[in-house]
């Protein structure tokens, strides 16, 4: 049974991201920064090369699809899950599932890999989520979690993405390729920004980097048979892990994920 605080954090995240979805891609620099996207693509290509190709990839709290778009371009079968229906409507993944990350509606060992980008500071219980991810990822499965406070030194940068002149040029180039977002930016300037600031003031539990406790996440993953690597980059830090064994599992489990598409 969910605690009152858990439910409150979930409700605040739903409310925040329902109102953010329409403007999200055009107002978050990490989505159009050329260097950040190149770095992310390189990491995902590494994951794609090492993960079991017979199993799909789970993009946890996928949002509007920053990661799942890259995975799709690499011809990987991807299941995008998110708590916000409006975010999923903006997502172009073929399979989209609305769910709570702490209670994933998938069979054990359904996925060959799992990804999460800028996710864990939104979760009411990151450790429970890690246990759930460990349940649905198969033997020899890969994990890649990015842009969160996995290392103490990364906390300062995560208080706000360090917007630079390069981001501005990247933004301009991105808008040339996605002219449909010009109208959204106009609406954001008129009323979206004020609503966003009002939401952030009223929804103070929707985001909390204090809930991301790296030592507990690492311990939870190691208890599930993962070997964990932590690292830092310009926008924050990452957690990469590979599962060498599944505790208590004798026969290797494989098969398609039970993931009905939500459209």
C-alpha positions in Angstrom: 0.0 0.0 0.0 1.4 3.4 -1.0 2.2 5.9 1.8 0.5 9.3 1.8 3.8 11.0 0.8 4.3 8.5 -2.0 0.9 9.3 -3.4 1.5 13.1 -3.0 4.7 13.0 -4.9 3.1 10.9 -7.7 0.1 13.3 -7.9 2.4 16.4 -8.0 4.6 14.8 -10.8 1.5 14.0 -12.9 0.2 17.6 -12.5 3.6 19.1 -13.3 4.3 17.0 -16.4 0.7 17.2 -17.7 1.2 21.0 -18.0 4.8 20.7 -19.2 4.4 18.1 -21.9 3.3 20.6 -24.7 6.3 22.8 -24.2 8.9 20.3 -22.9 11.0 19.6 -26.0 11.4 23.3 -26.9 12.3 24.5 -23.4 14.8 22.0 -22.1 18.3 22.5 -23.4 19.4 18.9 -22.9 16.9 17.9 -25.6 18.5 20.1 -28.3 22.1 20.6 -27.1 24.2 19.1 -29.9 27.0 17.9 -27.7 24.7 16.4 -25.1 22.7 14.5 -27.7 25.9 13.3 -29.3 27.2 12.0 -26.0 23.8 10.4 -25.1 23.7 8.7 -28.6 27.2 7.3 -28.0 26.2 5.8 -24.7 23.0 4.3 -26.1 24.9 2.9 -29.0 27.2 1.2 -26.5 24.2 -0.2 -24.7 22.7 -1.4 -28.0 25.9 -3.2 -28.8 26.0 -5.1 -25.5 22.3 -5.8 -24.8 20.5 -8.9 -25.8 19.0 -8.1 -29.3 16.2 -10.7 -28.9 14.6 -8.7 -26.0 13.2 -5.1 -26.1 14.5 -2.1 -24.2 12.5 -0.4 -21.4 12.8 3.4 -21.4 11.7 4.3 -17.9 9.8 7.5 -17.4 10.4 8.2 -21.1 8.6 11.6 -21.1 8.5 13.0 -24.6 11.0 10.5 -26.0 14.5 12.0 -25.8 16.0 8.5 -25.2 13.4 6.4 -27.0 13.8 8.4 -30.2 17.5 7.4 -30.3 16.7 3.8 -29.5 14.2 3.7 -32.3 16.8 5.1 -34.7 19.0 2.2 -33.8 16.3 -0.2 -34.7 15.8 -1.4 -31.1 12.4 -2.6 -30.0 11.5 -0.1 -27.3 8.8 0.2 -24.7 8.3 3.7 -23.4 6.6 4.0 -20.0 5.6 7.2 -18.1 3.3 8.3 -15.4 2.0 11.2 -17.5 -0.5 10.5 -20.3 0.2 13.9 -21.9 3.9 13.2 -22.0 3.2 9.8 -23.7 1.1 11.5 -26.3 4.1 13.6 -27.3 6.2 10.4 -27.4 6.8 8.8 -30.8 7.7 5.3 -29.5 5.6 2.5 -31.0 4.8 0.9 -27.6 3.8 3.3 -24.8 2.6 2.3 -21.4 1.3 4.5 -18.6 2.4 3.2 -15.3 4.1 3.9 -11.9 7.8 3.1 -12.1 7.7 1.5 -8.6 5.1 -1.0 -9.9 5.9 -2.0 -13.5 3.2 -4.0 -15.3 5.7 -6.4 -17.0 6.7 -10.0 -16.5 10.0 -10.9 -14.9 13.1 -10.9 -17.2 11.1 -9.2 -20.0 13.8 -6.8 -21.1 17.4 -6.9 -22.3 18.1 -3.4 -21.1 16.6 -0.4 -19.3 17.3 3.3 -19.6 16.3 6.4 -17.6 17.2 10.0 -18.3 16.6 12.8 -15.7 14.2 10.5 -13.9 15.3 9.6 -10.3 14.8 13.0 -8.7 11.1 12.7 -9.6 10.6 9.4 -8.0 9.0 9.1 -4.6 11.0 5.9 -3.9 14.1 5.5 -6.2 15.2 2.3 -4.4 11.8 0.5 -5.0 12.1 1.5 -8.6 15.6 0.0 -8.9 14.2 -3.2 -7.4 11.4 -3.2 -10.0 13.9 -2.6 -12.8 16.0 -5.5 -11.5 12.9 -7.7 -11.6 12.0 -7.0 -15.3 15.6 -7.0 -16.7 16.9 -10.4 -17.8 20.2 -12.1 -17.2 23.1 -10.2 -18.8 20.8 -7.2 -19.0 22.2 -3.7 -19.3 21.2 -0.5 -17.4 21.9 3.1 -18.3 20.6 5.9 -16.0 21.7 9.4 -16.9 21.5 13.1 -15.9 20.8 12.6 -12.2 22.6 13.1 -8.9 24.5 9.7 -8.8 27.7 11.4 -7.7 28.0 14.1 -5.0 30.1 16.3 -7.3 27.3 16.4 -9.9 24.7 18.1 -7.6 25.7 21.7 -8.3 25.2 21.3 -12.1 21.8 19.6 -11.6 20.3 22.6 -9.9 19.8 23.9 -13.4 21.1 22.7 -16.7 24.1 25.0 -17.6 22.7 26.8 -20.6 25.4 28.1 -22.9 25.8 30.0 -26.2 26.2 26.6 -27.9 22.8 25.6 -26.6 21.4 28.8 -28.2 22.8 27.8 -31.6 21.6 24.2 -31.1 18.2 25.5 -30.2 18.1 27.6 -33.4 19.1 24.6 -35.5 16.6 22.4 -33.8 13.8 24.8 -34.5 14.8 24.8 -38.2 14.3 21.1 -38.2 11.1 21.2 -36.1 9.3 24.4 -37.2 6.0 23.2 -35.6 7.4 24.1 -32.2 7.6 27.8 -33.1 3.9 28.1 -32.3 4.4 26.3 -29.0 7.2 28.7 -28.0 4.9 31.6 -28.8 2.3 30.2 -26.4 4.9 29.5 -23.8 6.0 33.1 -23.9 2.4 34.3 -23.6 1.2 32.1 -20.7 3.1 28.8 -20.4 6.1 30.2 -18.5 4.0 31.9 -15.9 2.1 28.6 -15.4 5.3 26.7 -15.2 6.7 29.0 -12.5 3.5 28.8 -10.5 3.5 25.0 -10.6 7.1 24.8 -9.4 6.3 27.0 -6.4 3.3 24.9 -5.5 4.7 21.5 -6.3 7.7 21.4 -4.1 7.8 17.6 -3.7 7.7 16.8 -7.4 11.5 17.2 -7.7 14.0 16.3 -5.0 17.6 15.3 -5.6 17.8 14.4 -1.9 15.8 11.3 -2.6 18.5 10.1 -5.0 20.9 8.3 -2.6 23.6 6.7 -4.8 24.9 4.3 -2.2 21.4 2.8 -1.6 20.8 2.5 -5.4 24.1 0.8 -5.9 23.5 -1.6 -3.0 20.1 -2.5 -4.4 21.5 -3.2 -7.9 24.3 -5.3 -6.5 21.8 -7.3 -4.5 20.1 -8.1 -7.9 23.3 -9.3 -9.5 24.4 -6.1 -11.3 28.0 -4.7 -11.4 27.7 -0.9 -11.2 29.8 1.9 -12.6 29.3 5.6 -11.8 30.6 8.5 -13.8 30.3 12.2 -14.2 29.8 14.4 -17.3 29.0 18.0 -18.0 25.2 17.8 -17.4 25.4 15.7 -14.3 26.3 12.1 -13.8 25.4 8.6 -15.0 25.0 5.1 -13.6 25.9 2.1 -15.9 25.3 -1.5 -14.9 25.5 -5.0 -16.3 23.9 -8.0 -14.8 26.1 -11.1 -14.7 23.7 -13.2 -12.8 20.2 -13.2 -11.4 20.2 -14.3 -7.7 18.1 -17.5 -7.2 17.6 -18.0 -10.9 18.8 -21.3 -12.4 17.4 -21.4 -15.9 17.8 -18.3 -18.1 14.5 -16.7 -18.9 13.8 -15.1 -22.2 10.7 -14.0 -24.2 8.8 -11.0 -25.4 7.7 -8.3 -22.9 4.1 -8.2 -21.9 3.7 -4.6 -22.9 0.4 -3.5 -24.5 0.7 -0.3 -26.3 -1.1 2.8 -24.9 -2.0 5.3 -27.6 
